[in-house]
Amino acid sequence: MRLFSGTSNLPLAKSVASLLHMKLGDAEITRFIDNECRVYIRENVEGQDVYVLQSLSEVADQHLVELCLVGQAIKGLGAKKVTAVIPWMGYSKQDKAFRKGEAISAQLVARFIESAGFDAVIAAELHSKSVLPYFSVPVTEISTHSLLGNAAPTKRVLEGCFENTVVASPDKGGRLRSEQFAHEVKLDIAYLKKVRDVVTGNVTVTGTDTDIAGKTVIIFDDIINTAATAIQTSAYVKKQGAQVVLFLATHAVFAGNAVKALAQSVIDRVVVTDTIVIPKEKQFEKLSIVSIAPLLAEVLSHSV
C-alpha cells in the first residue's frame, strides 16, 4: 500500500502516513508560470494499492484538477487500484439544480474523479446522500459523530453535566444529521421551530419542543460555512436559559465573516476536525481542532 498527497491538506496526509508507519509517496506537484498544474510521480507503484489524499477545499477548482492529475499519473504507472481519499468533498452542496439553467456540479465532479482513473472513493461526512448515486465506483463514507462526541474538548465541556445535555437540530436540512448524531452519542434531541419570511428568505427561531433551561446544548452540523444558522440558533437557546452551547462540525469551511462571527457569538466552544487545513489567522480562542487522521488510517488499513 502506498499513500500520496495533494497540496490541499499535507499535514493531515502526513499524520495518516505516520499512523500507518509509512512515508508519503514521492510526488512532485508544481505549477507553470501561467498556473497550470504539473504532476510527476517519482516512484514505482506498479501492481500496488495506492491512495491519494486531497481535500477539495479552497481553491476547490485547483485542488480537484490536482487530484485528478495525480490519480491519472499513478494509474498510468500501472497501479493495481487507485483510491481517492477526499476528507472534504467540495461541491457536495451543489447536488441538484435549484433552478433551471444551473449545473449539477456534484455530478460532474464525480465524473471528473472517475475519468482520472480512480477505482474507489473514501470521503468524510458527505453533505448529502444524493451525491452517492453520481459515482459508479464504490464510495466509503466515514462518520465523525463519535470522534467529535468523544473528543477531549467536548468531554471537558460536558464533564459533570452529560445527563443534562441535549442535541439541538438547527434546521430542517440538518435534522437527520442531528438525529443520527444524538443516537450515536446517546443524547436526547430538541427540535427547534422556525418560520421563513417568503419575501426575504430570512429564518427566525420561534420555539422548541423541549425545555432547555439550565441545560448544555450541542449543535451538530457537517459544515461550518458562514455559521449564520448556528449563531442564530445559539442566541435563541441562550435566551431560553441554556447554560452552555457547544457547536460541533466536521468541515470548517469558515466562509466570509464566519471566524469573526463565531468568535464574538454566545457559543462557548466550537469543535471541528482537520478535514480542511485551518490556518493560524482563522483560529480563535474558543476553537478546538480534532484530527480525523486516526479514522482515515483505520479505514485505509482495512480496505486493502
C-alpha positions as protocol buffer text, in pm:
chain_id: "A"
residue {
  index: 1
  type: MET
  ca { x: 0 y: 0 z: 0 }
}
residue {
  index: 2
  type: ARG
  ca { x: 120 y: 350 z: -86 }
}
residue {
  index: 3
  type: LEU
  ca { x: -22 y: 687 z: 21 }
}
residue {
  index: 4
  type: PHE
  ca { x: 26 y: 1003 z: -181 }
}
residue {
  index: 5
  type: SER
  ca { x: -96 y: 1354 z: -108 }
}
residue {
  index: 6
  type: GLY
  ca { x: -201 y: 1657 z: -299 }
}
residue {
  index: 7
  type: THR
  ca { x: -121 y: 2004 z: -168 }
}
residue {
  index: 8
  type: SER
  ca { x: -456 y: 2091 z: -10 }
}
residue {
  index: 9
  type: ASN
  ca { x: -406 y: 1910 z: 324 }
}
residue {
  index: 10
  type: LEU
  ca { x: -49 y: 1790 z: 354 }
}
residue {
  index: 11
  type: PRO
  ca { x: -46 y: 1798 z: 739 }
}
residue {
  index: 12
  type: LEU
  ca { x: -338 y: 1553 z: 753 }
}
residue {
  index: 13
  type: ALA
  ca { x: -175 y: 1325 z: 494 }
}
residue {
  index: 14
  type: LYS
  ca { x: 149 y: 1320 z: 696 }
}
residue {
  index: 15
  type: SER
  ca { x: -45 y: 1230 z: 1012 }
}
residue {
  index: 16
  type: VAL
  ca { x: -222 y: 942 z: 837 }
}
residue {
  index: 17
  type: ALA
  ca { x: 106 y: 815 z: 692 }
}
residue {
  index: 18
  type: SER
  ca { x: 268 y: 829 z: 1037 }
}
residue {
  index: 19
  type: LEU
  ca { x: -15 y: 626 z: 1192 }
}
residue {
  index: 20
  type: LEU
  ca { x: 26 y: 369 z: 914 }
}
residue {
  index: 21
  type: HIS
  ca { x: 403 y: 361 z: 973 }
}
residue {
  index: 22
  type: MET
  ca { x: 489 y: 464 z: 620 }
}
residue {
  index: 23
  type: LYS
  ca { x: 630 y: 756 z: 426 }
}
residue {
  index: 24
  type: LEU
  ca { x: 421 y: 961 z: 188 }
}
residue {
  index: 25
  type: GLY
  ca { x: 470 y: 872 z: -176 }
}
residue {
  index: 26
  type: ASP
  ca { x: 714 y: 1084 z: -371 }
}
residue {
  index: 27
  type: ALA
  ca { x: 511 y: 1317 z: -592 }
}
residue {
  index: 28
  type: GLU
  ca { x: 632 y: 1639 z: -747 }
}
residue {
  index: 29
  type: ILE
  ca { x: 346 y: 1886 z: -784 }
}
residue {
  index: 30
  type: THR
  ca { x: 441 y: 2219 z: -940 }
}
residue {
  index: 31
  type: ARG
  ca { x: 280 y: 2495 z: -1142 }
}
residue {
  index: 32
  type: PHE
  ca { x: 386 y: 2660 z: -1463 }
}
residue {
  index: 33
  type: ILE
  ca { x: 412 y: 3037 z: -1477 }
}
residue {
  index: 34
  type: ASP
  ca { x: 54 y: 3052 z: -1609 }
}
residue {
  index: 35
  type: ASN
  ca { x: -60 y: 2849 z: -1303 }
}
residue {
  index: 36
  type: GLU
  ca { x: -129 y: 2524 z: -1489 }
}
residue {
  index: 37
  type: CYS
  ca { x: -64 y: 2225 z: -1263 }
}
residue {
  index: 38
  type: ARG
  ca { x: 209 y: 1971 z: -1342 }
}
residue {
  index: 39
  type: VAL
  ca { x: 235 y: 1633 z: -1167 }
}
residue {
  index: 40
  type: TYR
  ca { x: 526 y: 1388 z: -1167 }
}
residue {
  index: 41
  type: ILE
  ca { x: 520 y: 1063 z: -965 }
}
residue {
  index: 42
  type: ARG
  ca { x: 879 y: 978 z: -881 }
}
residue {
  index: 43
  type: GLU
  ca { x: 849 y: 616 z: -766 }
}
residue {
  index: 44
  type: ASN
  ca { x: 733 y: 276 z: -885 }
}
residue {
  index: 45
  type: VAL
  ca { x: 370 y: 194 z: -797 }
}
residue {
  index: 46
  type: GLU
  ca { x: 311 y: -85 z: -1048 }
}
residue {
  index: 47
  type: GLY
  ca { x: 79 y: -353 z: -911 }
}
residue {
  index: 48
  type: GLN
  ca { x: 22 y: -170 z: -581 }
}
residue {
  index: 49
  type: ASP
  ca { x: -286 y: -40 z: -398 }
}
residue {
  index: 50
  type: VAL
  ca { x: -244 y: 338 z: -396 }
}
residue {
  index: 51
  type: TYR
  ca { x: -435 y: 606 z: -204 }
}
residue {
  index: 52
  type: VAL
  ca { x: -433 y: 976 z: -286 }
}
residue {
  index: 53
  type: LEU
  ca { x: -542 y: 1217 z: -12 }
}
residue {
  index: 54
  type: GLN
  ca { x: -676 y: 1553 z: -122 }
}
residue {
  index: 55
  type: SER
  ca { x: -948 y: 1778 z: 21 }
}
residue {
  index: 56
  type: LEU
  ca { x: -1145 y: 1979 z: -232 }
}
residue {
  index: 57
  type: SER
  ca { x: -1110 y: 2291 z: -20 }
}
residue {
  index: 58
  type: GLU
  ca { x: -1030 y: 2645 z: -127 }
}
residue {
  index: 59
  type: VAL
  ca { x: -939 y: 2680 z: -407 }
}
residue {
  index: 60
  type: ALA
  ca { x: -1165 y: 2385 z: -489 }
}
residue {
  index: 61
  type: ASP
  ca { x: -1123 y: 2401 z: -867 }
}
residue {
  index: 62
  type: GLN
  ca { x: -743 y: 2383 z: -848 }
}
residue {
  index: 63
  type: HIS
  ca { x: -743 y: 2107 z: -590 }
}
residue {
  index: 64
  type: LEU
  ca { x: -987 y: 1900 z: -795 }
}
residue {
  index: 65
  type: VAL
  ca { x: -770 y: 1923 z: -1107 }
}
residue {
  index: 66
  type: GLU
  ca { x: -461 y: 1842 z: -900 }
}
residue {
  index: 67
  type: LEU
  ca { x: -630 y: 1532 z: -754 }
}
residue {
  index: 68
  type: CYS
  ca { x: -729 y: 1412 z: -1100 }
}
residue {
  index: 69
  type: LEU
  ca { x: -380 y: 1465 z: -1242 }
}
residue {
  index: 70
  type: VAL
  ca { x: -219 y: 1273 z: -956 }
}
residue {
  index: 71
  type: GLY
  ca { x: -470 y: 990 z: -1000 }
}
residue {
  index: 72
  type: GLN
  ca { x: -415 y: 971 z: -1374 }
}
residue {
  index: 73
  type: ALA
  ca { x: -37 y: 969 z: -1336 }
}
residue {
  index: 74
  type: ILE
  ca { x: -48 y: 686 z: -1080 }
}
residue {
  index: 75
  type: LYS
  ca { x: -294 y: 486 z: -1287 }
}
residue {
  index: 76
  type: GLY
  ca { x: -69 y: 532 z: -1590 }
}
residue {
  index: 77
  type: LEU
  ca { x: 219 y: 377 z: -1397 }
}
residue {
  index: 78
  type: GLY
  ca { x: 25 y: 52 z: -1362 }
}
residue {
  index: 79
  type: ALA
  ca { x: -110 y: 75 z: -1007 }
}
residue {
  index: 80
  type: LYS
  ca { x: -339 y: -216 z: -922 }
}
residue {
  index: 81
  type: LYS
  ca { x: -605 y: 5 z: -758 }
}
residue {
  index: 82
  type: VAL
  ca { x: -620 y: 380 z: -703 }
}
residue {
  index: 83
  type: THR
  ca { x: -846 y: 526 z: -433 }
}
residue {
  index: 84
  type: ALA
  ca { x: -923 y: 893 z: -383 }
}
residue {
  index: 85
  type: VAL
  ca { x: -929 y: 985 z: -14 }
}
residue {
  index: 86
  type: ILE
  ca { x: -1128 y: 1308 z: -1 }
}
residue {
  index: 87
  type: PRO
  ca { x: -1175 y: 1430 z: 358 }
}
residue {
  index: 88
  type: TRP
  ca { x: -1380 y: 1729 z: 241 }
}
residue {
  index: 89
  type: MET
  ca { x: -1582 y: 1667 z: -74 }
}
residue {
  index: 90
  type: GLY
  ca { x: -1608 y: 2017 z: -215 }
}
residue {
  index: 91
  type: TYR
  ca { x: -1905 y: 2080 z: -445 }
}
residue {
  index: 92
  type: SER
  ca { x: -2117 y: 1833 z: -246 }
}
residue {
  index: 93
  type: LYS
  ca { x: -2359 y: 2116 z: -160 }
}
residue {
  index: 94
  type: GLN
  ca { x: -2433 y: 2153 z: -530 }
}
residue {
  index: 95
  type: ASP
  ca { x: -2605 y: 1816 z: -557 }
}
residue {
  index: 96
  type: LYS
  ca { x: -2907 y: 1931 z: -757 }
}
residue {
  index: 97
  type: ALA
  ca { x: -3018 y: 2204 z: -993 }
}
residue {
  index: 98
  type: PHE
  ca { x: -3201 y: 2453 z: -771 }
}
residue {
  index: 99
  type: ARG
  ca { x: -3324 y: 2646 z: -1075 }
}
residue {
  index: 100
  type: LYS
  ca { x: -3339 y: 2590 z: -1449 }
}
residue {
  index: 101
  type: GLY
  ca { x: -3004 y: 2653 z: -1614 }
}
residue {
  index: 102
  type: GLU
  ca { x: -2784 y: 2552 z: -1318 }
}
residue {
  index: 103
  type: ALA
  ca { x: -2521 y: 2281 z: -1348 }
}
residue {
  index: 104
  type: ILE
  ca { x: -2536 y: 1982 z: -1112 }
}
residue {
  index: 105
  type: SER
  ca { x: -2179 y: 2038 z: -1004 }
}
residue {
  index: 106
  type: ALA
  ca { x: -2151 y: 1738 z: -770 }
}
residue {
  index: 107
  type: GLN
  ca { x: -2243 y: 1505 z: -1055 }
}
residue {
  index: 108
  type: LEU
  ca { x: -1976 y: 1649 z: -1285 }
}
residue {
  index: 109
  type: VAL
  ca { x: -1711 y: 1636 z: -1012 }
}
residue {
  index: 110
  type: ALA
  ca { x: -1785 y: 1265 z: -965 }
}
residue {
  index: 111
  type: ARG
  ca { x: -1730 y: 1211 z: -1338 }
}
residue {
  index: 112
  type: PHE
  ca { x: -1402 y: 1403 z: -1328 }
}
residue {
  index: 113
  type: ILE
  ca { x: -1273 y: 1181 z: -1047 }
}
residue {
  index: 114
  type: GLU
  ca { x: -1374 y: 860 z: -1222 }
}
residue {
  index: 115
  type: SER
  ca { x: -1236 y: 976 z: -1557 }
}
residue {
  index: 116
  type: ALA
  ca { x: -898 y: 1033 z: -1388 }
}
residue {
  index: 117
  type: GLY
  ca { x: -883 y: 659 z: -1323 }
}
residue {
  index: 118
  type: PHE
  ca { x: -983 y: 631 z: -958 }
}
residue {
  index: 119
  type: ASP
  ca { x: -1131 y: 292 z: -873 }
}
residue {
  index: 120
  type: ALA
  ca { x: -1288 y: 395 z: -540 }
}
residue {
  index: 121
  type: VAL
  ca { x: -1350 y: 696 z: -317 }
}
residue {
  index: 122
  type: ILE
  ca { x: -1326 y: 743 z: 61 }
}
residue {
  index: 123
  type: ALA
  ca { x: -1491 y: 1058 z: 196 }
}
residue {
  index: 124
  type: ALA
  ca { x: -1579 y: 1200 z: 536 }
}
residue {
  index: 125
  type: GLU
  ca { x: -1928 y: 1316 z: 630 }
}
residue {
  index: 126
  type: LEU
  ca { x: -2082 y: 1389 z: 291 }
}
residue {
  index: 127
  type: HIS
  ca { x: -2316 y: 1687 z: 291 }
}
residue {
  index: 128
  type: SER
  ca { x: -2584 y: 1498 z: 102 }
}
residue {
  index: 129
  type: LYS
  ca { x: -2651 y: 1128 z: 39 }
}
residue {
  index: 130
  type: SER
  ca { x: -2774 y: 1225 z: -307 }
}
residue {
  index: 131
  type: VAL
  ca { x: -2408 y: 1262 z: -409 }
}
residue {
  index: 132
  type: LEU
  ca { x: -2354 y: 884 z: -384 }
}
residue {
  index: 133
  type: PRO
  ca { x: -2550 y: 780 z: -698 }
}
residue {
  index: 134
  type: TYR
  ca { x: -2337 y: 1017 z: -906 }
}
residue {
  index: 135
  type: PHE
  ca { x: -2045 y: 777 z: -860 }
}
residue {
  index: 136
  type: SER
  ca { x: -2029 y: 444 z: -1040 }
}
residue {
  index: 137
  type: VAL
  ca { x: -1724 y: 340 z: -835 }
}
residue {
  index: 138
  type: PRO
  ca { x: -1758 y: 234 z: -467 }
}
residue {
  index: 139
  type: VAL
  ca { x: -1777 y: 520 z: -217 }
}
residue {
  index: 140
  type: THR
  ca { x: -1698 y: 471 z: 153 }
}
residue {
  index: 141
  type: GLU
  ca { x: -1832 y: 745 z: 379 }
}
residue {
  index: 142
  type: ILE
  ca { x: -1670 y: 797 z: 719 }
}
residue {
  index: 143
  type: SER
  ca { x: -1883 y: 923 z: 1009 }
}
residue {
  index: 144
  type: THR
  ca { x: -1725 y: 1169 z: 1251 }
}
residue {
  index: 145
  type: HIS
  ca { x: -2006 y: 1155 z: 1510 }
}
residue {
  index: 146
  type: SER
  ca { x: -1820 y: 951 z: 1770 }
}
residue {
  index: 147
  type: LEU
  ca { x: -1493 y: 1135 z: 1703 }
}
residue {
  index: 148
  type: LEU
  ca { x: -1648 y: 1474 z: 1777 }
}
residue {
  index: 149
  type: GLY
  ca { x: -1878 y: 1349 z: 2053 }
}
residue {
  index: 150
  type: ASN
  ca { x: -1594 y: 1182 z: 2242 }
}
residue {
  index: 151
  type: ALA
  ca { x: -1323 y: 1440 z: 2170 }
}
residue {
  index: 152
  type: ALA
  ca { x: -1138 y: 1577 z: 2472 }
}
residue {
  index: 153
  type: PRO
  ca { x: -1265 y: 1937 z: 2421 }
}
residue {
  index: 154
  type: THR
  ca { x: -1623 y: 1808 z: 2405 }
}
residue {
  index: 155
  type: LYS
  ca { x: -1579 y: 1592 z: 2714 }
}
residue {
  index: 156
  type: ARG
  ca { x: -1434 y: 1883 z: 2910 }
}
residue {
  index: 157
  type: VAL
  ca { x: -1740 y: 2095 z: 2834 }
}
residue {
  index: 158
  type: LEU
  ca { x: -1979 y: 1811 z: 2915 }
}
residue {
  index: 159
  type: GLU
  ca { x: -1799 y: 1698 z: 3228 }
}
residue {
  index: 160
  type: GLY
  ca { x: -2047 y: 1661 z: 3512 }
}
residue {
  index: 161
  type: CYS
  ca { x: -2350 y: 1758 z: 3304 }
}
residue {
  index: 162
  type: PHE
  ca { x: -2383 y: 1482 z: 3044 }
}
residue {
  index: 163
  type: GLU
  ca { x: -2727 y: 1379 z: 3173 }
}
residue {
  index: 164
  type: ASN
  ca { x: -2836 y: 1740 z: 3140 }
}
residue {
  index: 165
  type: THR
  ca { x: -2730 y: 1773 z: 2776 }
}
residue {
  index: 166
  type: VAL
  ca { x: -2942 y: 1778 z: 2460 }
}
residue {
  index: 167
  type: VAL
  ca { x: -2867 y: 1797 z: 2089 }
}
residue {
  index: 168
  type: ALA
  ca { x: -3048 y: 2078 z: 1908 }
}
residue {
  index: 169
  type: SER
  ca { x: -3147 y: 2029 z: 1546 }
}
residue {
  index: 170
  type: PRO
  ca { x: -3066 y: 2368 z: 1389 }
}
residue {
  index: 171
  type: ASP
  ca { x: -3272 y: 2344 z: 1069 }
}
residue {
  index: 172
  type: LYS
  ca { x: -3483 y: 2114 z: 853 }
}
residue {
  index: 173
  type: GLY
  ca { x: -3189 y: 2022 z: 630 }
}
residue {
  index: 174
  type: GLY
  ca { x: -2977 y: 1914 z: 925 }
}
residue {
  index: 175
  type: ARG
  ca { x: -3249 y: 1725 z: 1112 }
}
residue {
  index: 176
  type: LEU
  ca { x: -3141 y: 1378 z: 1002 }
}
residue {
  index: 177
  type: ARG
  ca { x: -2774 y: 1452 z: 1080 }
}
residue {
  index: 178
  type: SER
  ca { x: -2868 y: 1579 z: 1425 }
}
residue {
  index: 179
  type: GLU
  ca { x: -3082 y: 1271 z: 1491 }
}
residue {
  index: 180
  type: GLN
  ca { x: -2804 y: 1036 z: 1383 }
}
residue {
  index: 181
  type: PHE
  ca { x: -2550 y: 1220 z: 1598 }
}
residue {
  index: 182
  type: ALA
  ca { x: -2778 y: 1222 z: 1902 }
}
residue {
  index: 183
  type: HIS
  ca { x: -2845 y: 849 z: 1862 }
}
residue {
  index: 184
  type: GLU
  ca { x: -2475 y: 766 z: 1830 }
}
residue {
  index: 185
  type: VAL
  ca { x: -2369 y: 965 z: 2137 }
}
residue {
  index: 186
  type: LYS
  ca { x: -2684 y: 856 z: 2329 }
}
residue {
  index: 187
  type: LEU
  ca { x: -2830 y: 1201 z: 2395 }
}
residue {
  index: 188
  type: ASP
  ca { x: -3183 y: 1341 z: 2372 }
}
residue {
  index: 189
  type: ILE
  ca { x: -3269 y: 1577 z: 2089 }
}
residue {
  index: 190
  type: ALA
  ca { x: -3458 y: 1906 z: 2092 }
}
residue {
  index: 191
  type: TYR
  ca { x: -3635 y: 2020 z: 1776 }
}
residue {
  index: 192
  type: LEU
  ca { x: -3640 y: 2392 z: 1707 }
}
residue {
  index: 193
  type: LYS
  ca { x: -3940 y: 2553 z: 1543 }
}
residue {
  index: 194
  type: LYS
  ca { x: -3868 y: 2807 z: 1270 }
}
residue {
  index: 195
  type: VAL
  ca { x: -4050 y: 3028 z: 1024 }
}
residue {
  index: 196
  type: ARG
  ca { x: -3916 y: 3162 z: 695 }
}
residue {
  index: 197
  type: ASP
  ca { x: -4002 y: 3501 z: 551 }
}
residue {
  index: 198
  type: VAL
  ca { x: -4120 y: 3424 z: 196 }
}
residue {
  index: 199
  type: VAL
  ca { x: -4003 y: 3767 z: 73 }
}
residue {
  index: 200
  type: THR
  ca { x: -3657 y: 3798 z: 230 }
}
residue {
  index: 201
  type: GLY
  ca { x: -3585 y: 3427 z: 289 }
}
residue {
  index: 202
  type: ASN
  ca { x: -3473 y: 3506 z: 645 }
}
residue {
  index: 203
  type: VAL
  ca { x: -3533 y: 3232 z: 902 }
}
residue {
  index: 204
  type: THR
  ca { x: -3640 y: 3305 z: 1261 }
}
residue {
  index: 205
  type: VAL
  ca { x: -3639 y: 3059 z: 1550 }
}
residue {
  index: 206
  type: THR
  ca { x: -3979 y: 3072 z: 1723 }
}
residue {
  index: 207
  type: GLY
  ca { x: -3969 y: 2788 z: 1975 }
}
residue {
  index: 208
  type: THR
  ca { x: -3856 y: 2443 z: 2077 }
}
residue {
  index: 209
  type: ASP
  ca { x: -4034 y: 2121 z: 2171 }
}
residue {
  index: 210
  type: THR
  ca { x: -3811 y: 2073 z: 2479 }
}
residue {
  index: 211
  type: ASP
  ca { x: -3741 y: 2283 z: 2786 }
}
residue {
  index: 212
  type: ILE
  ca { x: -3371 y: 2367 z: 2756 }
}
residue {
  index: 213
  type: ALA
  ca { x: -3337 y: 2598 z: 3056 }
}
residue {
  index: 214
  type: GLY
  ca { x: -3028 y: 2511 z: 3259 }
}
residue {
  index: 215
  type: LYS
  ca { x: -2909 y: 2257 z: 3002 }
}
residue {
  index: 216
  type: THR
  ca { x: -2599 y: 2217 z: 2788 }
}
residue {
  index: 217
  type: VAL
  ca { x: -2698 y: 2232 z: 2422 }
}
residue {
  index: 218
  type: ILE
  ca { x: -2498 y: 2071 z: 2142 }
}
residue {
  index: 219
  type: ILE
  ca { x: -2548 y: 2186 z: 1786 }
}
residue {
  index: 220
  type: PHE
  ca { x: -2408 y: 1937 z: 1535 }
}
residue {
  index: 221
  type: ASP
  ca { x: -2363 y: 2001 z: 1163 }
}
residue {
  index: 222
  type: ASP
  ca { x: -2146 y: 1861 z: 888 }
}
residue {
  index: 223
  type: ILE
  ca { x: -2021 y: 2202 z: 772 }
}
residue {
  index: 224
  type: ILE
  ca { x: -1947 y: 2540 z: 925 }
}
residue {
  index: 225
  type: ASN
  ca { x: -1986 y: 2763 z: 622 }
}
residue {
  index: 226
  type: THR
  ca { x: -2091 y: 3116 z: 718 }
}
residue {
  index: 227
  type: ALA
  ca { x: -2206 y: 2990 z: 1063 }
}
residue {
  index: 228
  type: ALA
  ca { x: -2518 y: 3209 z: 1042 }
}
residue {
  index: 229
  type: THR
  ca { x: -2760 y: 2928 z: 1133 }
}
residue {
  index: 230
  type: ALA
  ca { x: -2555 y: 2807 z: 1430 }
}
residue {
  index: 231
  type: ILE
  ca { x: -2508 y: 3159 z: 1566 }
}
residue {
  index: 232
  type: GLN
  ca { x: -2879 y: 3239 z: 1541 }
}
residue {
  index: 233
  type: THR
  ca { x: -2973 y: 2906 z: 1700 }
}
residue {
  index: 234
  type: SER
  ca { x: -2721 y: 2957 z: 1981 }
}
residue {
  index: 235
  type: ALA
  ca { x: -2851 y: 3305 z: 2056 }
}
residue {
  index: 236
  type: TYR
  ca { x: -3204 y: 3168 z: 2081 }
}
residue {
  index: 237
  type: VAL
  ca { x: -3125 y: 2875 z: 2313 }
}
residue {
  index: 238
  type: LYS
  ca { x: -2917 y: 3101 z: 2537 }
}
residue {
  index: 239
  type: LYS
  ca { x: -3218 y: 3332 z: 2571 }
}
residue {
  index: 240
  type: GLN
  ca { x: -3423 y: 3027 z: 2666 }
}
residue {
  index: 241
  type: GLY
  ca { x: -3187 y: 2961 z: 2955 }
}
residue {
  index: 242
  type: ALA
  ca { x: -2930 y: 2719 z: 2811 }
}
residue {
  index: 243
  type: GLN
  ca { x: -2620 y: 2727 z: 3028 }
}
residue {
  index: 244
  type: VAL
  ca { x: -2363 y: 2615 z: 2770 }
}
residue {
  index: 245
  type: VAL
  ca { x: -2373 y: 2595 z: 2391 }
}
residue {
  index: 246
  type: LEU
  ca { x: -2133 y: 2366 z: 2208 }
}
residue {
  index: 247
  type: PHE
  ca { x: -2107 y: 2371 z: 1827 }
}
residue {
  index: 248
  type: LEU
  ca { x: -1961 y: 2059 z: 1664 }
}
residue {
  index: 249
  type: ALA
  ca { x: -1892 y: 2035 z: 1292 }
}
residue {
  index: 250
  type: THR
  ca { x: -1683 y: 1814 z: 1067 }
}
residue {
  index: 251
  type: HIS
  ca { x: -1577 y: 2055 z: 796 }
}
residue {
  index: 252
  type: ALA
  ca { x: -1455 y: 2403 z: 891 }
}
residue {
  index: 253
  type: VAL
  ca { x: -1506 y: 2592 z: 565 }
}
residue {
  index: 254
  type: PHE
  ca { x: -1521 y: 2924 z: 754 }
}
residue {
  index: 255
  type: ALA
  ca { x: -1651 y: 3125 z: 458 }
}
residue {
  index: 256
  type: GLY
  ca { x: -1689 y: 3500 z: 460 }
}
residue {
  index: 257
  type: ASN
  ca { x: -1708 y: 3653 z: 807 }
}
residue {
  index: 258
  type: ALA
  ca { x: -1757 y: 3318 z: 986 }
}
residue {
  index: 259
  type: VAL
  ca { x: -1447 y: 3328 z: 1206 }
}
residue {
  index: 260
  type: LYS
  ca { x: -1513 y: 3675 z: 1345 }
}
residue {
  index: 261
  type: ALA
  ca { x: -1883 y: 3598 z: 1391 }
}
residue {
  index: 262
  type: LEU
  ca { x: -1813 y: 3274 z: 1579 }
}
residue {
  index: 263
  type: ALA
  ca { x: -1551 y: 3437 z: 1799 }
}
residue {
  index: 264
  type: GLN
  ca { x: -1799 y: 3709 z: 1900 }
}
residue {
  index: 265
  type: SER
  ca { x: -2102 y: 3478 z: 1935 }
}
residue {
  index: 266
  type: VAL
  ca { x: -2254 y: 3331 z: 2252 }
}
residue {
  index: 267
  type: ILE
  ca { x: -2126 y: 2984 z: 2153 }
}
residue {
  index: 268
  type: ASP
  ca { x: -1900 y: 2862 z: 2433 }
}
residue {
  index: 269
  type: ARG
  ca { x: -1689 y: 2612 z: 2236 }
}
residue {
  index: 270
  type: VAL
  ca { x: -1651 y: 2527 z: 1864 }
}
residue {
  index: 271
  type: VAL
  ca { x: -1509 y: 2182 z: 1791 }
}
residue {
  index: 272
  type: VAL
  ca { x: -1415 y: 2085 z: 1434 }
}
residue {
  index: 273
  type: THR
  ca { x: -1194 y: 1832 z: 1256 }
}
residue {
  index: 274
  type: ASP
  ca { x: -895 y: 1888 z: 1030 }
}
residue {
  index: 275
  type: THR
  ca { x: -1056 y: 1772 z: 704 }
}
residue {
  index: 276
  type: ILE
  ca { x: -973 y: 2125 z: 589 }
}
residue {
  index: 277
  type: VAL
  ca { x: -650 y: 2300 z: 687 }
}
residue {
  index: 278
  type: ILE
  ca { x: -727 y: 2586 z: 926 }
}
residue {
  index: 279
  type: PRO
  ca { x: -451 y: 2849 z: 907 }
}
residue {
  index: 280
  type: LYS
  ca { x: -349 y: 3039 z: 1220 }
}
residue {
  index: 281
  type: GLU
  ca { x: -528 y: 3352 z: 1106 }
}
residue {
  index: 282
  type: LYS
  ca { x: -858 y: 3157 z: 1111 }
}
residue {
  index: 283
  type: GLN
  ca { x: -807 y: 3010 z: 1458 }
}
residue {
  index: 284
  type: PHE
  ca { x: -963 y: 3173 z: 1765 }
}
residue {
  index: 285
  type: GLU
  ca { x: -973 y: 3119 z: 2139 }
}
residue {
  index: 286
  type: LYS
  ca { x: -1291 y: 2910 z: 2161 }
}
residue {
  index: 287
  type: LEU
  ca { x: -1195 y: 2685 z: 1867 }
}
residue {
  index: 288
  type: SER
  ca { x: -1071 y: 2326 z: 1915 }
}
residue {
  index: 289
  type: ILE
  ca { x: -945 y: 2111 z: 1626 }
}
residue {
  index: 290
  type: VAL
  ca { x: -968 y: 1732 z: 1644 }
}
residue {
  index: 291
  type: SER
  ca { x: -775 y: 1521 z: 1394 }
}
residue {
  index: 292
  type: ILE
  ca { x: -959 y: 1280 z: 1168 }
}
residue {
  index: 293
  type: ALA
  ca { x: -628 y: 1104 z: 1088 }
}
residue {
  index: 294
  type: PRO
  ca { x: -695 y: 800 z: 1315 }
}
residue {
  index: 295
  type: LEU
  ca { x: -1029 y: 735 z: 1142 }
}
residue {
  index: 296
  type: LEU
  ca { x: -873 y: 761 z: 797 }
}
residue {
  index: 297
  type: ALA
  ca { x: -578 y: 541 z: 893 }
}
residue {
  index: 298
  type: GLU
  ca { x: -813 y: 275 z: 1027 }
}
residue {
  index: 299
  type: VAL
  ca { x: -1024 y: 271 z: 710 }
}
residue {
  index: 300
  type: LEU
  ca { x: -717 y: 256 z: 486 }
}
residue {
  index: 301
  type: SER
  ca { x: -561 y: -26 z: 687 }
}
residue {
  index: 302
  type: HIS
  ca { x: -874 y: -239 z: 648 }
}
residue {
  index: 303
  type: SER
  ca { x: -950 y: -161 z: 285 }
}
residue {
  index: 304
  type: VAL
  ca { x: -651 y: -328 z: 121 }
}
